[in-house]
């Protein structure tokens, strides 16, 4: 802006100087011309008096710088002080001569052939009809300007320098208040009256922009608050796969420290399935797939983002469906295992009954066959009972009431029910700790303790030990069951609480049980709001520890309703 003002001032200055120079030159030139004409008129009148008294002799005795020509009435030149009159042509047709012959005086101006000089003629008619003409030459405007050119250039250069200095200072002074203008508060600035409408408009625009920024900030905060508290990952990318937005759920699911805006989405995951999904979405197609990421399953749903029919990018939603996938897998395994476990005793019962029906069984063997049928039926009843318990715990529909229970008394009852089995394997049962009362569901807690202690006896060695310890604190009760039996391999420890999972399937039938004991323990502990941990080492035994709140929590109350 300073340069533009400077150039404008300089242009105006140069134009003003040129116009002034032309005007002054024209005025001076006109004044000089008028002065010369007046002097010629006076000189002609003066000479006319002398010629009328003395004739041509008067003119011959003069020493005048101006040209004097004396002309007869018929146009013949009688005298000329600068030329031979005998060689001069007739002047009857000269403009000034003809005018003087008619009106008494006449004038004319004629330029030289080079345009560098001009001659002013004044003619005066005398009493006898002769005409006296006086003329004087002067430089033309062009010649005058050329003569004055060095001086004019010098003056012009000096004026340009002064104008430049003045323009620089003036432009800076004009621009300085504008540069120092407080654009955030233009209403407080009063620099130029001409700028007031602009400042008013800036003030209104500032208020409008601030309102829009504040609204955008609130929307951004609301959006961030919503997306950051989502369990799901939300990702927005442009048509070039660059990340425009991503919440913390994306970083958590992709196992990265943070989602970097402006980075390619492929930096999050470079698997072929993910690349294919992004490519298809950016081609305008809805996509839905499940990716396996470091042992977890993430469902990725992609939809193209359209703006007026034009593809601008895509919105990607990520959901952790590991639990859902695992549940589906457990459901399939459970269905297969239940079918298998039910089929085995039913096949035995059907087989024995068919043999007995055919009459091939001796009367003395009927009792043994009936015992086998009874044993398989009991196994079937036990299996169905455990399946029902698992289903009830899954659905939270246990038909029992919460009550105050002393775990010390309950543990003694459990040990009493296992006494025969322990004595058969010569396993010794020990218990430590006093009374520990808490609010719980007695049948579920009894089932939990029984299954843990039953496994400790079943999978123990001859002359083994099972040790149960109760520890009562202010807010919770801890139950620890430890044995020195066969132990559980590390690779199986995470799966032993799955339904029908057995570490040693070859001995499962000999040991007995339905394979649902520890699964019932896990679901029961969860239902009662407790926690569970497992420590085991093959050949050295297993330790299972349980923690339960002494008072019933709100969450536990809702789950039991």
C-alpha positions as CSV (number, residue, x, y, z in Angstrom):
1,X,0.0,0.0,0.0
2,X,2.9,2.4,0.8
3,X,4.3,1.8,-2.7
4,X,1.0,2.5,-4.3
5,X,0.5,5.7,-2.4
6,X,4.1,6.7,-3.3
7,X,3.6,6.0,-7.0
8,X,0.3,7.9,-6.9
9,X,1.9,11.0,-5.2
10,X,4.8,10.9,-7.6
11,X,2.5,10.7,-10.7
12,X,0.4,13.6,-9.5
13,X,3.6,15.6,-8.8
14,X,5.1,14.9,-12.2
15,X,1.8,15.8,-13.9
16,X,1.4,18.9,-11.9
17,X,5.0,20.0,-12.7
18,X,4.5,19.4,-16.4
19,X,1.2,21.2,-16.4
20,X,2.7,24.1,-14.4
21,X,5.7,24.3,-16.7
22,X,3.5,24.3,-19.8
23,X,1.2,26.9,-18.3
24,X,4.0,29.2,-17.2
25,X,5.8,28.9,-20.5
26,X,2.6,29.6,-22.4
27,X,1.7,32.6,-20.3
28,X,5.2,34.1,-20.5
29,X,5.4,33.5,-24.2
30,X,2.0,35.2,-24.7
31,X,3.1,38.1,-22.5
32,X,6.3,38.5,-24.4
33,X,4.4,38.5,-27.7
34,X,2.0,41.1,-26.6
35,X,4.9,43.2,-25.4
36,X,6.7,43.0,-28.7
37,X,3.5,43.9,-30.6
38,X,3.0,47.0,-28.5
39,X,6.6,48.0,-29.0
40,X,6.3,47.6,-32.8
41,X,3.1,49.6,-32.8
42,X,4.9,52.5,-30.9
43,X,7.9,52.3,-33.0
44,X,5.8,52.4,-36.2
45,X,4.0,55.5,-35.0
46,X,7.3,57.2,-34.1
47,X,8.9,56.3,-37.5
48,X,5.8,57.5,-39.3
49,X,6.3,61.0,-38.0
50,X,9.9,61.2,-39.2
51,X,9.1,59.7,-42.6
52,X,6.3,62.2,-43.1
53,X,8.7,65.1,-42.4
54,X,11.9,63.9,-44.0
55,X,10.9,61.0,-46.3
56,X,13.2,58.0,-47.0
57,X,16.2,60.0,-45.9
58,X,15.0,59.8,-42.4
59,X,14.9,56.0,-42.5
60,X,18.4,55.8,-44.0
61,X,19.9,57.7,-41.1
62,X,18.4,55.2,-38.6
63,X,20.3,52.4,-37.0
64,X,17.5,50.1,-35.8
65,X,17.7,46.4,-35.0
66,X,14.1,45.8,-36.1
67,X,13.4,45.4,-39.8
68,X,11.8,48.5,-41.4
69,X,10.2,48.4,-44.8
70,X,8.7,51.4,-46.6
71,X,6.1,50.4,-49.3
72,X,4.4,52.5,-51.9
73,X,0.7,52.5,-52.3
74,X,0.9,50.1,-55.3
75,X,3.0,47.5,-53.2
76,X,6.4,48.5,-54.5
77,X,9.1,48.5,-51.9
78,X,10.6,51.9,-51.6
79,X,13.0,51.1,-48.7
80,X,14.2,48.1,-46.6
81,X,16.9,48.4,-44.0
82,X,17.9,44.7,-44.3
83,X,17.5,44.0,-48.0
84,X,17.9,45.5,-51.4
85,X,14.5,47.0,-52.3
86,X,15.1,46.7,-56.0
87,X,15.3,42.9,-55.8
88,X,12.3,42.6,-53.6
89,X,8.9,41.5,-54.9
90,X,5.7,43.5,-54.8
91,X,4.2,43.5,-51.2
92,X,0.7,44.4,-52.2
93,X,-0.5,40.9,-51.4
94,X,1.0,40.7,-48.0
95,X,-1.6,40.2,-45.3
96,X,-0.5,43.1,-43.1
97,X,-0.1,45.5,-46.1
98,X,-3.6,44.8,-47.4
99,X,-5.1,45.2,-44.0
100,X,-3.2,48.5,-43.4
101,X,-4.3,49.8,-46.8
102,X,-8.0,49.2,-45.9
103,X,-8.1,49.9,-42.1
104,X,-5.1,52.1,-41.6
105,X,-3.0,49.4,-39.7
106,X,-2.5,45.7,-40.0
107,X,-0.5,42.9,-38.4
108,X,0.6,39.4,-39.2
109,X,2.7,36.6,-37.8
110,X,4.7,34.2,-40.0
111,X,6.8,31.2,-39.0
112,X,10.2,30.4,-40.5
113,X,10.7,27.3,-42.6
114,X,12.5,25.6,-39.7
115,X,9.8,26.5,-37.1
116,X,12.5,27.8,-34.8
117,X,11.6,31.5,-35.3
118,X,8.5,33.5,-35.9
119,X,8.3,37.1,-37.3
120,X,5.7,39.7,-36.1
121,X,4.7,42.3,-38.7
122,X,3.0,45.6,-38.0
123,X,2.0,47.9,-40.9
124,X,0.8,51.5,-40.6
125,X,-0.7,53.6,-43.5
126,X,0.6,57.2,-43.8
127,X,-1.2,60.3,-44.9
128,X,0.1,60.0,-48.5
129,X,-1.1,56.4,-48.9
130,X,2.3,54.8,-48.4
131,X,2.7,52.1,-45.8
132,X,5.4,51.8,-43.2
133,X,6.0,48.2,-41.9
134,X,8.0,47.3,-38.9
135,X,8.8,43.7,-38.0
136,X,10.6,41.8,-35.3
137,X,11.6,38.1,-34.9
138,X,11.4,36.0,-31.8
139,X,12.0,32.4,-31.0
140,X,9.1,29.9,-31.3
141,X,7.8,28.0,-28.3
142,X,9.7,24.9,-29.3
143,X,13.0,26.9,-29.7
144,X,12.3,28.6,-26.4
145,X,11.8,25.2,-24.7
146,X,14.9,23.8,-26.3
147,X,17.0,26.8,-25.2
148,X,15.7,26.4,-21.7
149,X,15.9,22.6,-21.7
150,X,19.1,22.2,-19.5
151,X,17.7,24.6,-16.9
152,X,14.3,22.9,-17.1
153,X,15.8,19.4,-16.6
154,X,17.8,20.6,-13.6
155,X,14.8,22.2,-12.1
156,X,12.7,19.1,-12.9
157,X,15.3,16.8,-11.3
158,X,15.4,18.9,-8.1
159,X,11.7,19.0,-7.9
160,X,11.5,15.2,-8.5
161,X,13.9,14.7,-5.5
162,X,11.9,16.9,-3.3
163,X,8.7,15.3,-4.4
164,X,10.2,11.8,-3.8
165,X,11.2,12.7,-0.3
166,X,7.9,14.3,0.4
167,X,6.0,11.3,-1.2
168,X,7.9,8.8,0.9
169,X,7.3,10.6,4.1
170,X,3.7,11.3,3.3
171,X,2.9,7.7,2.2
172,X,4.5,6.4,5.4
173,X,2.5,8.8,7.5
174,X,-0.7,7.9,5.7
175,X,-0.1,4.1,6.0
176,X,1.3,4.1,9.6
177,X,-2.1,4.6,11.4
178,X,-3.6,1.9,9.1
179,X,-0.8,-0.5,9.9
180,X,-1.1,0.2,13.6
181,X,-4.9,-0.4,13.4
182,X,-6.2,-2.8,16.1
183,X,-8.3,-5.2,13.9
184,X,-9.6,-7.0,17.0
185,X,-11.2,-3.8,18.3
186,X,-11.7,-1.6,15.2
187,X,-14.5,0.3,16.9
188,X,-11.9,2.0,19.2
189,X,-9.8,3.3,16.2
190,X,-10.5,6.8,14.8
191,X,-7.8,7.5,12.3
192,X,-9.5,8.8,9.1
193,X,-13.0,9.8,8.5
194,X,-12.9,8.0,5.2
195,X,-12.0,4.7,6.9
196,X,-14.9,4.8,9.4
197,X,-17.3,2.8,7.1
198,X,-14.6,0.1,6.6
199,X,-13.9,0.0,10.4
200,X,-17.6,-0.4,11.1
201,X,-17.9,-3.2,8.6
202,X,-14.8,-4.9,10.1
203,X,-16.3,-4.6,13.6
204,X,-19.5,-6.3,12.4
205,X,-17.6,-9.0,10.6
206,X,-15.4,-9.6,13.6
207,X,-18.4,-10.1,15.8
208,X,-19.9,-12.4,13.2
209,X,-16.7,-14.4,12.8
210,X,-16.2,-14.6,16.6
211,X,-19.7,-16.0,16.9
212,X,-19.1,-18.5,14.2
213,X,-15.7,-19.5,15.8
214,X,-17.4,-19.9,19.2
215,X,-20.2,-22.0,17.7
216,X,-17.6,-24.1,15.8
217,X,-15.5,-24.5,19.0
218,X,-18.6,-25.6,21.0
219,X,-19.5,-28.1,18.3
220,X,-15.9,-29.4,18.1
221,X,-15.9,-29.8,21.9
222,X,-19.2,-31.6,21.9
223,X,-18.0,-33.8,19.0
224,X,-14.8,-34.5,20.8
225,X,-16.6,-35.2,24.1
226,X,-18.9,-37.7,22.3
227,X,-16.2,-39.4,20.2
228,X,-13.6,-39.6,23.0
229,X,-16.1,-41.3,25.3
230,X,-17.1,-43.9,22.7
231,X,-15.9,-47.4,23.1
232,X,-15.9,-47.6,19.3
233,X,-13.3,-46.1,17.1
234,X,-14.4,-43.3,14.7
235,X,-12.1,-42.4,11.8
236,X,-12.7,-39.8,9.0
237,X,-10.5,-39.8,5.9
238,X,-10.4,-37.8,2.7
239,X,-10.4,-39.1,-0.8
240,X,-6.6,-39.4,-0.7
241,X,-6.7,-41.7,2.4
242,X,-5.4,-38.9,4.6
243,X,-6.7,-38.9,8.2
244,X,-8.9,-35.9,9.0
245,X,-10.1,-37.0,12.4
246,X,-9.8,-40.0,14.7
247,X,-10.7,-40.6,18.3
248,X,-8.8,-42.4,21.1
249,X,-10.8,-45.6,20.4
250,X,-9.0,-45.9,17.0
251,X,-5.6,-45.7,18.7
252,X,-6.7,-48.3,21.3
253,X,-8.1,-50.8,18.7
254,X,-5.1,-50.5,16.3
255,X,-2.6,-50.6,19.2
256,X,-0.9,-47.3,18.3
257,X,0.1,-44.4,20.6
258,X,-2.0,-41.8,18.8
259,X,-3.8,-41.1,15.6
260,X,-1.9,-38.5,13.6
261,X,-4.1,-36.1,11.5
262,X,-2.7,-35.6,8.0
263,X,-1.1,-39.1,7.9
264,X,-2.2,-41.9,5.6
265,X,-4.7,-44.3,7.1
266,X,-2.5,-47.1,6.0
267,X,-0.1,-46.2,8.7
268,X,-2.5,-47.6,11.2
269,X,-2.8,-51.0,9.6
270,X,-1.2,-52.4,6.4
271,X,-3.0,-55.7,6.1
272,X,-4.4,-56.7,2.8
273,X,-8.0,-56.9,4.1
274,X,-7.8,-53.3,5.5
275,X,-6.3,-51.9,2.3
276,X,-9.0,-53.6,0.3
277,X,-11.7,-52.2,2.5
278,X,-10.4,-48.6,2.2
279,X,-10.1,-48.9,-1.5
280,X,-13.6,-50.2,-1.9
281,X,-15.1,-47.5,0.4
282,X,-13.2,-44.7,-1.6
283,X,-14.8,-46.2,-4.7
284,X,-18.2,-45.4,-3.2
285,X,-19.2,-48.8,-1.8
286,X,-20.3,-49.7,1.7
287,X,-17.9,-52.2,3.4
288,X,-18.2,-54.4,6.5
289,X,-15.4,-56.8,7.6
290,X,-13.8,-58.2,10.7
291,X,-10.0,-57.8,11.1
292,X,-7.8,-59.9,13.5
293,X,-5.5,-57.5,15.3
294,X,-3.0,-59.0,17.8
295,X,-5.4,-61.7,19.1
296,X,-8.5,-59.4,19.1
297,X,-11.3,-59.1,16.5
298,X,-12.3,-55.7,15.2
299,X,-15.3,-55.1,13.1
300,X,-14.6,-52.3,10.5
301,X,-17.6,-50.6,8.9
302,X,-16.8,-48.1,6.1
303,X,-19.2,-45.8,4.3
304,X,-18.3,-43.2,1.6
305,X,-18.8,-39.5,2.4
306,X,-20.6,-37.8,-0.4
307,X,-21.1,-34.1,-1.1
308,X,-23.6,-33.3,-3.8
309,X,-22.9,-36.5,-5.7
310,X,-19.1,-36.1,-5.4
311,X,-17.0,-38.5,-3.2
312,X,-15.1,-36.4,-0.6
313,X,-13.8,-39.2,1.7
314,X,-15.0,-41.9,4.0
315,X,-16.2,-42.5,7.6
316,X,-14.8,-45.6,9.3
317,X,-16.4,-47.1,12.4
318,X,-14.4,-49.7,14.4
319,X,-15.9,-52.0,17.1
320,X,-14.2,-54.5,19.3
321,X,-16.2,-57.7,18.7
322,X,-13.7,-60.1,20.3
323,X,-16.1,-61.0,23.0
324,X,-18.9,-61.5,20.5
325,X,-16.7,-63.7,18.3
326,X,-15.5,-65.7,21.3
327,X,-19.0,-66.1,22.5
328,X,-20.1,-67.4,19.1
329,X,-17.1,-69.8,19.2
330,X,-18.0,-70.9,22.7
331,X,-21.6,-71.3,21.6
332,X,-20.6,-73.5,18.8
333,X,-18.2,-75.5,20.9
334,X,-20.8,-75.7,23.7
335,X,-23.5,-77.0,21.3
336,X,-21.1,-79.6,19.9
337,X,-19.9,-80.6,23.3
338,X,-23.4,-80.9,24.8
339,X,-24.4,-83.0,21.8
340,X,-21.4,-85.2,22.3
341,X,-21.8,-85.5,26.1
342,X,-25.5,-86.2,25.8
343,X,-25.0,-88.7,23.0
344,X,-22.6,-90.9,24.9
345,X,-24.8,-91.8,27.9
346,X,-27.9,-92.0,25.7
347,X,-26.2,-94.4,23.4
348,X,-25.1,-96.5,26.4
349,X,-28.6,-96.5,27.9
350,X,-30.2,-97.3,24.5
351,X,-27.7,-100.1,23.8
352,X,-28.2,-101.8,27.2
353,X,-32.0,-101.4,27.0
354,X,-32.0,-102.9,23.5
355,X,-29.9,-105.9,24.7
356,X,-32.2,-106.5,27.6
357,X,-35.3,-106.1,25.4
358,X,-34.0,-108.7,22.9
359,X,-33.8,-111.3,25.7
360,X,-30.1,-112.0,25.2
361,X,-29.2,-111.0,28.8
362,X,-29.1,-113.7,31.4
363,X,-31.3,-113.2,34.4
364,X,-28.3,-113.1,36.7
365,X,-26.8,-110.3,34.5
366,X,-29.9,-108.2,34.4
367,X,-29.0,-106.5,37.7
368,X,-25.6,-105.5,36.3
369,X,-27.1,-104.1,33.1
370,X,-29.7,-102.1,35.1
371,X,-26.9,-100.7,37.2
372,X,-25.1,-99.6,34.1
373,X,-28.2,-97.9,32.8
374,X,-28.8,-96.2,36.1
375,X,-25.2,-94.9,36.2
376,X,-25.4,-93.4,32.7
377,X,-28.8,-92.0,33.5
378,X,-27.3,-90.3,36.6
379,X,-24.5,-89.0,34.5
380,X,-27.1,-87.6,32.0
381,X,-29.1,-86.0,34.8
382,X,-25.9,-84.4,36.3
383,X,-25.0,-83.1,32.8
384,X,-28.4,-81.6,32.2
385,X,-28.4,-80.0,35.7
386,X,-25.0,-78.4,35.1
387,X,-26.1,-77.1,31.7
388,X,-29.2,-75.6,33.4
389,X,-27.0,-73.9,36.0
390,X,-24.7,-72.5,33.4
391,X,-27.7,-71.1,31.4
392,X,-29.2,-69.6,34.6
393,X,-25.9,-67.9,35.5
394,X,-25.6,-66.6,31.9
395,X,-29.1,-65.1,32.0
396,X,-28.9,-63.9,35.6
397,X,-32.1,-65.7,36.4
398,X,-31.0,-67.7,39.4
399,X,-34.1,-68.6,41.5
400,X,-32.5,-68.0,44.9
401,X,-32.4,-65.3,47.5
402,X,-29.4,-63.4,48.9
403,X,-28.7,-64.1,52.5
404,X,-26.0,-63.8,55.2
405,X,-23.8,-67.0,55.0
406,X,-20.9,-68.0,57.1
407,X,-18.3,-69.4,54.7
408,X,-16.6,-71.3,57.5
409,X,-19.7,-73.5,58.1
410,X,-20.3,-73.8,54.3
411,X,-16.7,-75.0,53.7
412,X,-17.0,-77.6,56.4
413,X,-20.2,-79.0,54.8
414,X,-18.4,-79.1,51.4
415,X,-15.4,-80.9,53.0
416,X,-17.9,-83.4,54.6
417,X,-19.5,-84.2,51.3
418,X,-16.1,-84.8,49.7
419,X,-14.8,-86.9,52.6
420,X,-15.6,-90.3,51.0
421,X,-13.9,-89.4,47.7
422,X,-10.9,-87.9,49.4
423,X,-10.6,-91.0,51.6
424,X,-10.8,-93.2,48.6
425,X,-7.7,-91.5,47.1
426,X,-6.1,-91.0,50.5
427,X,-6.2,-87.2,50.1
428,X,-6.1,-85.2,53.3
429,X,-8.3,-82.1,53.7
430,X,-7.2,-79.1,55.8
431,X,-9.0,-75.9,56.6
432,X,-7.7,-72.7,58.2
433,X,-9.6,-69.5,59.3
434,X,-12.5,-68.7,61.5
435,X,-16.0,-67.3,60.9
436,X,-16.4,-65.2,57.7
437,X,-19.9,-63.9,57.2
438,X,-21.0,-62.2,53.9
439,X,-24.1,-61.5,51.9
440,X,-24.3,-64.1,49.1
441,X,-26.5,-66.7,47.3
442,X,-25.9,-69.9,49.3
443,X,-26.5,-72.5,46.6
444,X,-24.2,-70.7,44.1
445,X,-21.5,-70.2,46.7
446,X,-21.8,-73.9,47.7
447,X,-21.6,-75.0,44.1
448,X,-18.4,-72.8,43.6
449,X,-16.6,-74.2,46.7
450,X,-17.7,-77.8,45.9
451,X,-16.5,-77.7,42.3
452,X,-13.1,-76.2,43.2
453,X,-12.5,-78.6,46.1
454,X,-13.9,-81.6,44.0
455,X,-11.3,-80.8,41.3
456,X,-8.6,-80.5,43.9
457,X,-9.4,-84.0,45.1
458,X,-10.0,-85.6,41.6
459,X,-6.8,-84.3,40.1
460,X,-4.6,-84.9,43.2
461,X,-2.1,-87.7,43.7
462,X,-2.2,-90.5,46.3
463,X,-1.5,-89.2,49.8
464,X,-2.1,-85.7,48.4
465,X,-3.4,-82.6,50.3
466,X,-6.1,-80.1,49.8
467,X,-5.8,-76.9,51.8
468,X,-8.6,-74.3,52.2
469,X,-8.0,-71.0,53.9
470,X,-10.5,-68.2,54.8
471,X,-9.3,-64.7,55.4
472,X,-11.8,-62.1,56.7
473,X,-11.0,-58.4,56.3
474,X,-13.1,-55.3,56.8
475,X,-14.8,-55.2,53.3
476,X,-14.2,-58.6,51.7
477,X,-13.6,-62.2,52.3
478,X,-10.8,-64.2,50.6
479,X,-11.1,-67.9,49.9
480,X,-7.9,-69.8,48.9
481,X,-7.9,-73.5,47.8
482,X,-4.6,-75.1,47.2
483,X,-3.6,-78.7,46.3
484,X,-0.4,-80.5,45.5
485,X,-1.8,-82.5,42.7
486,X,-0.9,-82.9,39.0
487,X,-1.1,-79.2,38.2
488,X,-2.2,-77.5,34.9
489,X,0.2,-76.7,32.0
490,X,0.6,-73.0,31.3
491,X,-0.9,-73.2,27.8
492,X,-4.1,-74.7,29.2
493,X,-4.6,-72.3,32.2
494,X,-6.5,-69.7,30.2
495,X,-9.0,-72.3,28.8
496,X,-9.8,-74.5,31.8
497,X,-12.8,-72.2,32.7
498,X,-14.3,-72.9,29.2
499,X,-17.3,-75.2,29.0
500,X,-16.4,-78.9,28.5
501,X,-12.7,-78.1,28.2
502,X,-10.5,-80.8,29.7
503,X,-6.7,-80.7,30.0
504,X,-6.3,-84.5,29.7
505,X,-9.2,-85.8,27.5
506,X,-7.9,-89.3,27.6
507,X,-8.5,-89.7,31.4
508,X,-11.7,-87.6,31.4
509,X,-14.0,-90.6,31.5
510,X,-12.0,-92.4,34.2
511,X,-12.0,-89.3,36.4
512,X,-15.7,-88.5,35.7
513,X,-17.6,-85.2,35.8
514,X,-19.3,-83.2,33.1
515,X,-16.5,-80.8,32.2
516,X,-18.6,-77.9,33.3
517,X,-17.4,-77.6,36.9
518,X,-14.9,-74.7,36.5
519,X,-17.1,-73.0,34.0
520,X,-19.8,-72.9,36.7
521,X,-17.2,-71.5,39.1
522,X,-16.3,-68.7,36.7
523,X,-19.9,-67.7,36.0
524,X,-20.9,-68.1,39.6
525,X,-18.0,-65.8,40.9
526,X,-19.0,-63.2,38.2
527,X,-22.7,-63.4,39.3
528,X,-21.8,-62.8,42.9
529,X,-19.5,-59.9,42.0
530,X,-16.3,-61.6,43.0
531,X,-12.9,-62.0,41.5
532,X,-10.9,-65.1,40.7
533,X,-7.2,-65.9,40.2
534,X,-5.3,-69.1,39.2
535,X,-1.8,-70.2,39.9
536,X,-0.6,-73.6,38.8
537,X,2.5,-75.5,38.0
538,X,2.6,-79.1,36.5
539,X,3.6,-81.7,39.0
540,X,3.4,-79.2,42.0
541,X,-0.3,-78.4,42.3
542,X,-2.8,-75.6,41.7
543,X,-4.0,-72.6,43.8
544,X,-7.3,-70.9,43.2
545,X,-8.1,-67.7,45.1
546,X,-11.5,-66.0,45.3
547,X,-12.4,-62.5,46.6
548,X,-16.0,-61.5,47.6
549,X,-17.5,-58.3,48.9
550,X,-19.0,-58.7,52.4
551,X,-21.9,-56.4,51.5
552,X,-24.1,-56.9,48.4
553,X,-23.3,-54.2,45.8
554,X,-25.8,-52.3,43.6
555,X,-24.5,-54.1,40.5
556,X,-24.9,-57.5,42.1
557,X,-28.4,-56.6,43.1
558,X,-29.4,-55.6,39.5
559,X,-27.8,-58.8,38.1
560,X,-29.8,-61.0,40.4
561,X,-33.2,-59.3,39.7
